[in-house]
Amino acid sequence: MLILGMGSFAKSGEFYRRNANRLMRWRVGLQALSVVLFFAYLFSIGIKW
């Protein structure tokens, strides 16, 4: 997703104009998912805060 967003931003053509907001929402959502999965992993291996 990051590579697709960077590529479309670099070209800044019609595809970017039509899909810029959608790509940004996907990137933010996937980043949030990765943070949740990271903390779930830490919790599963028993790291205590």
PDB file of N, CA, C and O in Angstrom:
ATOM      1  N   MET A   1       0.824  -1.179   0.000  1.00  0.00           N
ATOM      2  CA  MET A   1       0.000   0.000   0.000  1.00  0.00           C
ATOM      3  C   MET A   1       0.876   1.253   0.000  1.00  0.00           C
ATOM      4  O   MET A   1       0.580   2.226  -0.693  1.00  0.00           O
ATOM      5  N   LEU A   2       1.945   1.219   0.775  1.00  0.00           N
ATOM      6  CA  LEU A   2       2.839   2.370   0.820  1.00  0.00           C
ATOM      7  C   LEU A   2       3.468   2.623  -0.540  1.00  0.00           C
ATOM      8  O   LEU A   2       3.556   3.767  -0.985  1.00  0.00           O
ATOM      9  N   ILE A   3       3.904   1.563  -1.200  1.00  0.00           N
ATOM     10  CA  ILE A   3       4.549   1.709  -2.509  1.00  0.00           C
ATOM     11  C   ILE A   3       3.550   2.221  -3.539  1.00  0.00           C
ATOM     12  O   ILE A   3       3.895   3.067  -4.365  1.00  0.00           O
ATOM     13  N   LEU A   4       2.325   1.722  -3.501  1.00  0.00           N
ATOM     14  CA  LEU A   4       1.302   2.201  -4.425  1.00  0.00           C
ATOM     15  C   LEU A   4       1.032   3.688  -4.204  1.00  0.00           C
ATOM     16  O   LEU A   4       0.921   4.447  -5.167  1.00  0.00           O
ATOM     17  N   GLY A   5       0.926   4.104  -2.955  1.00  0.00           N
ATOM     18  CA  GLY A   5       0.692   5.509  -2.650  1.00  0.00           C
ATOM     19  C   GLY A   5       1.841   6.393  -3.082  1.00  0.00           C
ATOM     20  O   GLY A   5       1.629   7.472  -3.636  1.00  0.00           O
ATOM     21  N   MET A   6       3.065   5.935  -2.829  1.00  0.00           N
ATOM     22  CA  MET A   6       4.228   6.734  -3.220  1.00  0.00           C
ATOM     23  C   MET A   6       4.338   6.838  -4.735  1.00  0.00           C
ATOM     24  O   MET A   6       4.672   7.893  -5.272  1.00  0.00           O
ATOM     25  N   GLY A   7       4.057   5.741  -5.411  1.00  0.00           N
ATOM     26  CA  GLY A   7       4.121   5.765  -6.870  1.00  0.00           C
ATOM     27  C   GLY A   7       3.081   6.678  -7.481  1.00  0.00           C
ATOM     28  O   GLY A   7       3.372   7.411  -8.425  1.00  0.00           O
ATOM     29  N   SER A   8       1.873   6.639  -6.951  1.00  0.00           N
ATOM     30  CA  SER A   8       0.824   7.502  -7.496  1.00  0.00           C
ATOM     31  C   SER A   8       1.089   8.963  -7.154  1.00  0.00           C
ATOM     32  O   SER A   8       0.756   9.849  -7.941  1.00  0.00           O
ATOM     33  N   PHE A   9       1.680   9.227  -5.998  1.00  0.00           N
ATOM     34  CA  PHE A   9       2.017  10.594  -5.616  1.00  0.00           C
ATOM     35  C   PHE A   9       3.127  11.142  -6.511  1.00  0.00           C
ATOM     36  O   PHE A   9       3.098  12.309  -6.901  1.00  0.00           O
ATOM     37  N   ALA A  10       4.097  10.300  -6.832  1.00  0.00           N
ATOM     38  CA  ALA A  10       5.208  10.737  -7.669  1.00  0.00           C
ATOM     39  C   ALA A  10       4.736  11.109  -9.070  1.00  0.00           C
ATOM     40  O   ALA A  10       5.237  12.067  -9.659  1.00  0.00           O
ATOM     41  N   LYS A  11       3.782  10.364  -9.604  1.00  0.00           N
ATOM     42  CA  LYS A  11       3.272  10.671 -10.939  1.00  0.00           C
ATOM     43  C   LYS A  11       2.311  11.859 -10.906  1.00  0.00           C
ATOM     44  O   LYS A  11       2.259  12.646 -11.851  1.00  0.00           O
ATOM     45  N   SER A  12       1.558  11.985  -9.824  1.00  0.00           N
ATOM     46  CA  SER A  12       0.572  13.048  -9.613  1.00  0.00           C
ATOM     47  C   SER A  12      -0.343  13.243 -10.817  1.00  0.00           C
ATOM     48  O   SER A  12      -0.622  14.368 -11.231  1.00  0.00           O
ATOM     49  N   GLY A  13      -0.795  12.141 -11.357  1.00  0.00           N
ATOM     50  CA  GLY A  13      -1.690  12.200 -12.506  1.00  0.00           C
ATOM     51  C   GLY A  13      -3.142  12.054 -12.099  1.00  0.00           C
ATOM     52  O   GLY A  13      -3.523  12.341 -10.964  1.00  0.00           O
ATOM     53  N   GLU A  14      -3.937  11.605 -13.043  1.00  0.00           N
ATOM     54  CA  GLU A  14      -5.374  11.441 -12.818  1.00  0.00           C
ATOM     55  C   GLU A  14      -5.657  10.400 -11.738  1.00  0.00           C
ATOM     56  O   GLU A  14      -6.560  10.588 -10.923  1.00  0.00           O
ATOM     57  N   PHE A  15      -4.900   9.309 -11.722  1.00  0.00           N
ATOM     58  CA  PHE A  15      -5.102   8.272 -10.704  1.00  0.00           C
ATOM     59  C   PHE A  15      -4.913   8.849  -9.308  1.00  0.00           C
ATOM     60  O   PHE A  15      -5.689   8.550  -8.400  1.00  0.00           O
ATOM     61  N   TYR A  16      -3.894   9.665  -9.135  1.00  0.00           N
ATOM     62  CA  TYR A  16      -3.635  10.251  -7.825  1.00  0.00           C
ATOM     63  C   TYR A  16      -4.767  11.185  -7.416  1.00  0.00           C
ATOM     64  O   TYR A  16      -5.215  11.155  -6.270  1.00  0.00           O
ATOM     65  N   ARG A  17      -5.221  11.998  -8.332  1.00  0.00           N
ATOM     66  CA  ARG A  17      -6.304  12.932  -8.000  1.00  0.00           C
ATOM     67  C   ARG A  17      -7.573  12.197  -7.597  1.00  0.00           C
ATOM     68  O   ARG A  17      -8.281  12.631  -6.689  1.00  0.00           O
ATOM     69  N   ARG A  18      -7.864  11.085  -8.269  1.00  0.00           N
ATOM     70  CA  ARG A  18      -9.084  10.334  -7.964  1.00  0.00           C
ATOM     71  C   ARG A  18      -8.977   9.517  -6.680  1.00  0.00           C
ATOM     72  O   ARG A  18      -9.983   9.312  -6.001  1.00  0.00           O
ATOM     73  N   ASN A  19      -7.777   9.045  -6.334  1.00  0.00           N
ATOM     74  CA  ASN A  19      -7.643   8.068  -5.259  1.00  0.00           C
ATOM     75  C   ASN A  19      -6.770   8.496  -4.087  1.00  0.00           C
ATOM     76  O   ASN A  19      -6.470   7.663  -3.232  1.00  0.00           O
ATOM     77  N   ALA A  20      -6.355   9.735  -4.011  1.00  0.00           N
ATOM     78  CA  ALA A  20      -5.431  10.179  -2.968  1.00  0.00           C
ATOM     79  C   ALA A  20      -6.025   9.967  -1.573  1.00  0.00           C
ATOM     80  O   ALA A  20      -5.352   9.426  -0.696  1.00  0.00           O
ATOM     81  N   ASN A  21      -7.259  10.381  -1.360  1.00  0.00           N
ATOM     82  CA  ASN A  21      -7.864  10.237  -0.034  1.00  0.00           C
ATOM     83  C   ASN A  21      -8.078   8.780   0.332  1.00  0.00           C
ATOM     84  O   ASN A  21      -7.870   8.394   1.483  1.00  0.00           O
ATOM     85  N   ARG A  22      -8.487   7.972  -0.624  1.00  0.00           N
ATOM     86  CA  ARG A  22      -8.709   6.543  -0.370  1.00  0.00           C
ATOM     87  C   ARG A  22      -7.399   5.855   0.004  1.00  0.00           C
ATOM     88  O   ARG A  22      -7.361   5.050   0.934  1.00  0.00           O
ATOM     89  N   LEU A  23      -6.330   6.173  -0.719  1.00  0.00           N
ATOM     90  CA  LEU A  23      -5.031   5.577  -0.416  1.00  0.00           C
ATOM     91  C   LEU A  23      -4.546   5.998   0.967  1.00  0.00           C
ATOM     92  O   LEU A  23      -3.983   5.187   1.701  1.00  0.00           O
ATOM     93  N   MET A  24      -4.762   7.261   1.325  1.00  0.00           N
ATOM     94  CA  MET A  24      -4.339   7.733   2.644  1.00  0.00           C
ATOM     95  C   MET A  24      -5.116   7.017   3.745  1.00  0.00           C
ATOM     96  O   MET A  24      -4.533   6.632   4.758  1.00  0.00           O
ATOM     97  N   ARG A  25      -6.420   6.834   3.562  1.00  0.00           N
ATOM     98  CA  ARG A  25      -7.211   6.113   4.567  1.00  0.00           C
ATOM     99  C   ARG A  25      -6.732   4.680   4.718  1.00  0.00           C
ATOM    100  O   ARG A  25      -6.665   4.165   5.834  1.00  0.00           O
ATOM    101  N   TRP A  26      -6.395   4.026   3.604  1.00  0.00           N
ATOM    102  CA  TRP A  26      -5.878   2.655   3.674  1.00  0.00           C
ATOM    103  C   TRP A  26      -4.546   2.612   4.416  1.00  0.00           C
ATOM    104  O   TRP A  26      -4.318   1.725   5.239  1.00  0.00           O
ATOM    105  N   ARG A  27      -3.666   3.571   4.125  1.00  0.00           N
ATOM    106  CA  ARG A  27      -2.364   3.581   4.807  1.00  0.00           C
ATOM    107  C   ARG A  27      -2.535   3.786   6.308  1.00  0.00           C
ATOM    108  O   ARG A  27      -1.896   3.098   7.103  1.00  0.00           O
ATOM    109  N   VAL A  28      -3.385   4.720   6.698  1.00  0.00           N
ATOM    110  CA  VAL A  28      -3.606   4.972   8.120  1.00  0.00           C
ATOM    111  C   VAL A  28      -4.227   3.750   8.783  1.00  0.00           C
ATOM    112  O   VAL A  28      -3.830   3.377   9.888  1.00  0.00           O
ATOM    113  N   GLY A  29      -5.186   3.131   8.128  1.00  0.00           N
ATOM    114  CA  GLY A  29      -5.823   1.939   8.680  1.00  0.00           C
ATOM    115  C   GLY A  29      -4.852   0.787   8.848  1.00  0.00           C
ATOM    116  O   GLY A  29      -4.873   0.092   9.864  1.00  0.00           O
ATOM    117  N   LEU A  30      -4.005   0.584   7.858  1.00  0.00           N
ATOM    118  CA  LEU A  30      -3.026  -0.506   7.947  1.00  0.00           C
ATOM    119  C   LEU A  30      -1.972  -0.228   9.009  1.00  0.00           C
ATOM    120  O   LEU A  30      -1.495  -1.154   9.664  1.00  0.00           O
ATOM    121  N   GLN A  31      -1.604   1.034   9.187  1.00  0.00           N
ATOM    122  CA  GLN A  31      -0.670   1.374  10.255  1.00  0.00           C
ATOM    123  C   GLN A  31      -1.296   1.111  11.620  1.00  0.00           C
ATOM    124  O   GLN A  31      -0.632   0.592  12.517  1.00  0.00           O
ATOM    125  N   ALA A  32      -2.568   1.466  11.783  1.00  0.00           N
ATOM    126  CA  ALA A  32      -3.259   1.208  13.047  1.00  0.00           C
ATOM    127  C   ALA A  32      -3.339  -0.291  13.309  1.00  0.00           C
ATOM    128  O   ALA A  32      -3.129  -0.736  14.438  1.00  0.00           O
ATOM    129  N   LEU A  33      -3.637  -1.062  12.284  1.00  0.00           N
ATOM    130  CA  LEU A  33      -3.690  -2.514  12.431  1.00  0.00           C
ATOM    131  C   LEU A  33      -2.334  -3.072  12.834  1.00  0.00           C
ATOM    132  O   LEU A  33      -2.262  -3.972  13.671  1.00  0.00           O
ATOM    133  N   SER A  34      -1.264  -2.556  12.256  1.00  0.00           N
ATOM    134  CA  SER A  34       0.060  -3.069  12.612  1.00  0.00           C
ATOM    135  C   SER A  34       0.413  -2.744  14.064  1.00  0.00           C
ATOM    136  O   SER A  34       1.063  -3.547  14.733  1.00  0.00           O
ATOM    137  N   VAL A  35      -0.002  -1.588  14.553  1.00  0.00           N
ATOM    138  CA  VAL A  35       0.255  -1.244  15.957  1.00  0.00           C
ATOM    139  C   VAL A  35      -0.528  -2.179  16.878  1.00  0.00           C
ATOM    140  O   VAL A  35       0.009  -2.661  17.875  1.00  0.00           O
ATOM    141  N   VAL A  36      -1.788  -2.434  16.550  1.00  0.00           N
ATOM    142  CA  VAL A  36      -2.614  -3.342  17.356  1.00  0.00           C
ATOM    143  C   VAL A  36      -2.007  -4.743  17.370  1.00  0.00           C
ATOM    144  O   VAL A  36      -1.928  -5.374  18.424  1.00  0.00           O
ATOM    145  N   LEU A  37      -1.579  -5.231  16.212  1.00  0.00           N
ATOM    146  CA  LEU A  37      -0.974  -6.561  16.141  1.00  0.00           C
ATOM    147  C   LEU A  37       0.337  -6.620  16.916  1.00  0.00           C
ATOM    148  O   LEU A  37       0.640  -7.632  17.547  1.00  0.00           O
ATOM    149  N   PHE A  38       1.110  -5.550  16.873  1.00  0.00           N
ATOM    150  CA  PHE A  38       2.368  -5.500  17.617  1.00  0.00           C
ATOM    151  C   PHE A  38       2.114  -5.600  19.117  1.00  0.00           C
ATOM    152  O   PHE A  38       2.783  -6.370  19.807  1.00  0.00           O
ATOM    153  N   PHE A  39       1.152  -4.827  19.630  1.00  0.00           N
ATOM    154  CA  PHE A  39       0.860  -4.885  21.058  1.00  0.00           C
ATOM    155  C   PHE A  39       0.221  -6.221  21.446  1.00  0.00           C
ATOM    156  O   PHE A  39       0.445  -6.710  22.553  1.00  0.00           O
ATOM    157  N   ALA A  40      -0.559  -6.808  20.559  1.00  0.00           N
ATOM    158  CA  ALA A  40      -1.121  -8.132  20.830  1.00  0.00           C
ATOM    159  C   ALA A  40      -0.002  -9.164  20.925  1.00  0.00           C
ATOM    160  O   ALA A  40      -0.050 -10.062  21.766  1.00  0.00           O
ATOM    161  N   TYR A  41       0.998  -9.036  20.066  1.00  0.00           N
ATOM    162  CA  TYR A  41       2.150  -9.937  20.126  1.00  0.00           C
ATOM    163  C   TYR A  41       2.906  -9.764  21.446  1.00  0.00           C
ATOM    164  O   TYR A  41       3.254 -10.748  22.100  1.00  0.00           O
ATOM    165  N   LEU A  42       3.157  -8.517  21.833  1.00  0.00           N
ATOM    166  CA  LEU A  42       3.857  -8.280  23.093  1.00  0.00           C
ATOM    167  C   LEU A  42       3.077  -8.850  24.271  1.00  0.00           C
ATOM    168  O   LEU A  42       3.659  -9.435  25.184  1.00  0.00           O
ATOM    169  N   PHE A  43       1.773  -8.678  24.247  1.00  0.00           N
ATOM    170  CA  PHE A  43       0.936  -9.212  25.312  1.00  0.00           C
ATOM    171  C   PHE A  43       0.980 -10.743  25.324  1.00  0.00           C
ATOM    172  O   PHE A  43       1.007 -11.362  26.387  1.00  0.00           O
ATOM    173  N   SER A  44       0.985 -11.346  24.125  1.00  0.00           N
ATOM    174  CA  SER A  44       0.955 -12.811  24.048  1.00  0.00           C
ATOM    175  C   SER A  44       2.255 -13.447  24.540  1.00  0.00           C
ATOM    176  O   SER A  44       2.231 -14.572  25.039  1.00  0.00           O
ATOM    177  N   ILE A  45       3.386 -12.756  24.412  1.00  0.00           N
ATOM    178  CA  ILE A  45       4.647 -13.343  24.878  1.00  0.00           C
ATOM    179  C   ILE A  45       4.911 -12.990  26.334  1.00  0.00           C
ATOM    180  O   ILE A  45       5.904 -13.429  26.915  1.00  0.00           O
ATOM    181  N   GLY A  46       4.029 -12.205  26.917  1.00  0.00           N
ATOM    182  CA  GLY A  46       4.099 -11.990  28.358  1.00  0.00           C
ATOM    183  C   GLY A  46       4.866 -10.774  28.825  1.00  0.00           C
ATOM    184  O   GLY A  46       5.299 -10.734  29.977  1.00  0.00           O
ATOM    185  N   ILE A  47       5.050  -9.785  27.975  1.00  0.00           N
ATOM    186  CA  ILE A  47       5.722  -8.557  28.415  1.00  0.00           C
ATOM    187  C   ILE A  47       4.750  -7.752  29.241  1.00  0.00           C
ATOM    188  O   ILE A  47       3.639  -7.462  28.796  1.00  0.00           O
ATOM    189  N   LYS A  48       5.156  -7.394  30.429  1.00  0.00           N
ATOM    190  CA  LYS A  48       4.309  -6.607  31.324  1.00  0.00           C
ATOM    191  C   LYS A  48       4.838  -5.179  31.396  1.00  0.00           C
ATOM    192  O   LYS A  48       6.048  -4.959  31.371  1.00  0.00           O
ATOM    193  N   TRP A  49       3.947  -4.229  31.483  1.00  0.00           N
ATOM    194  CA  TRP A  49       4.360  -2.820  31.550  1.00  0.00           C
ATOM    195  C   TRP A  49       4.543  -2.397  32.946  1.00  0.00           C
ATOM    196  O   TRP A  49       4.890  -1.244  33.202  1.00  0.00           O
TER     197      TRP A  49
END
